[in-house]
């Protein structure tokens, strides 16, 4: 890894943590020069980091205005979860119609990666993997359109999960994924559907919106 790549990664990780740990306020402006001065790098490297963060939906890039911490609302999260419940309960039924040992093995392997991210305290990694479990189900069904729609939905609520889900809740999500796969492996279709619905209910209910008020100032947040 060259120094430019490692500098970009360091900025991405520092800003991700500042957002996740509620040190930066949603909507806060991320000034390129201020970040360049703080990290002792060029604005080009800062731009690369900001682009990566925009791909991860953590910030939004606005033409002629700059970069801002994304500001998802509780209402948006609620709407996303309503749609996810509609789609994913039926996806679980469809999955049960063609479940195989190979598909179960793929899901179990993914759950192991979730547990690894949890034990490594990898907050962005665990959030991504917890969402990807659901996309993987669609991929294993062989339905590309469903996988794309689900990926978009999960991306929309990824930041809200990242910001408002505790480590205990993330661990609980992995346990629920495991319970779901156990039901699938035993051919318990209606139990699997019930567990999927209950899991999405729990994820939504576990989001905590009354955290301490973070800062608008990137220098204060990163210090």
C-alpha positions, -999 to 999 in steps of 0.1 A, spaced: 0 0 0 15 33 -10 16 64 12 -12 81 -7 -35 51 -4 -27 48 34 -33 85 39 -67 83 22 -76 53 43 -66 71 75 -88 101 66 -117 78 57 -114 59 90 -110 90 112 -141 107 96 -161 75 98 -154 72 135 -162 109 141 -196 104 124 -203 70 140 -193 81 175 -215 112 172 -187 138 173 -198 153 139 -233 166 134 -253 154 104 -253 183 79 -218 195 90 -197 209 62 -163 191 56 -140 218 43 -112 204 21 -85 228 32 -94 224 69 -91 186 65 -58 189 45 -43 211 72 -55 188 100 -41 156 84 -10 173 68 -19 161 33 -28 176 -1 -64 185 -10 -62 158 -37 -59 131 -10 -87 147 10 -109 147 -22 -102 110 -27 -113 103 10 -144 124 6 -153 105 -26 -150 71 -8 -172 84 21 -198 95 -4 -198 60 -20 -204 47 15 -234 71 19 -217 87 49 -214 121 33 -230 139 3 -211 158 -23 -229 189 -36 -216 206 -68 -201 241 -61 -210 237 -23 -187 209 -11 -190 179 12 -215 175 41 -221 148 66 -252 130 55 -284 137 75 -308 108 73 -340 112 94 -358 89 117 -388 92 94 -368 81 64 -355 51 83 -390 41 93 -402 42 57 -372 22 45 -379 -5 72 -416 -7 61 -405 -14 25 -378 -39 36 -404 -58 56 -427 -61 26 -399 -73 4 -378 -95 27 -406 -116 42 -416 -126 6 -379 -131 -2 -376 -155 27 -406 -175 14 -390 -177 -20 -356 -187 -6 -373 -216 13 -387 -228 -20 -351 -235 -33 -330 -239 -2 -299 -261 -5 -270 -271 18 -247 -249 -4 -268 -218 1 -270 -225 39 -232 -229 40 -227 -196 21 -250 -178 47 -231 -194 76 -198 -183 62 -211 -148 60 -222 -149 96 -187 -159 106 -174 -127 89 -200 -107 108 -187 -121 141 -151 -114 131 -160 -77 124 -177 -75 158 -148 -90 177 -124 -66 158 -145 -36 168 -148 -28 131 -179 -6 132 -181 3 95 -173 -33 86 -199 -49 108 -226 -25 95 -218 -34 59 -217 -71 66 -250 -71 86 -267 -54 56 -249 -76 30 -264 -107 47 -298 -97 33 -284 -89 -2 -266 -123 -2 -300 -140 3 -313 -123 -29 -281 -132 -48 -284 -168 -37 -320 -168 -50 -305 -158 -84 -326 -126 -86 -303 -98 -97 -331 -71 -97 -341 -80 -61 -305 -79 -50 -300 -44 -66 -332 -31 -50 -323 -45 -16 -288 -30 -19 -302 4 -25 -327 2 3 -300 -10 27 -276 17 16 -303 43 24 -305 31 60 -268 21 64 -258 55 79 -287 55 102 -278 20 114 -241 30 116 -249 61 137 -277 48 159 -271 11 165 -252 0 196 -226 -28 196 -250 -49 217 -277 -45 191 -253 -53 163 -243 -85 181 -280 -93 186 -285 -89 148 -258 -115 141 -275 -139 166 -308 -134 148 -292 -141 114 -280 -174 129 -314 -183 142 -329 -175 108 -304 -198 90 -311 -226 116 -348 -224 108 -340 -224 70 -317 -254 74 -345 -274 92 -370 -265 64 -392 -244 88 -405 -219 62 -431 -201 82 -408 -199 112 -381 -184 89 -405 -158 76 -416 -149 112 -379 -146 123 -371 -123 94 -400 -100 102 -391 -101 139 -354 -94 131 -363 -63 110 -386 -51 138 -358 -55 163 -332 -37 142 -356 -7 138 -366 -7 175 -329 -9 185 -320 24 168 -313 51 195 -320 86 183 -315 105 216 -276 105 216 -255 134 228 -254 164 205 -223 163 182 -203 191 167 -205 211 135 -168 217 137 -146 191 120 -114 201 139 -132 198 173 -147 164 162 -114 150 151 -94 162 181 
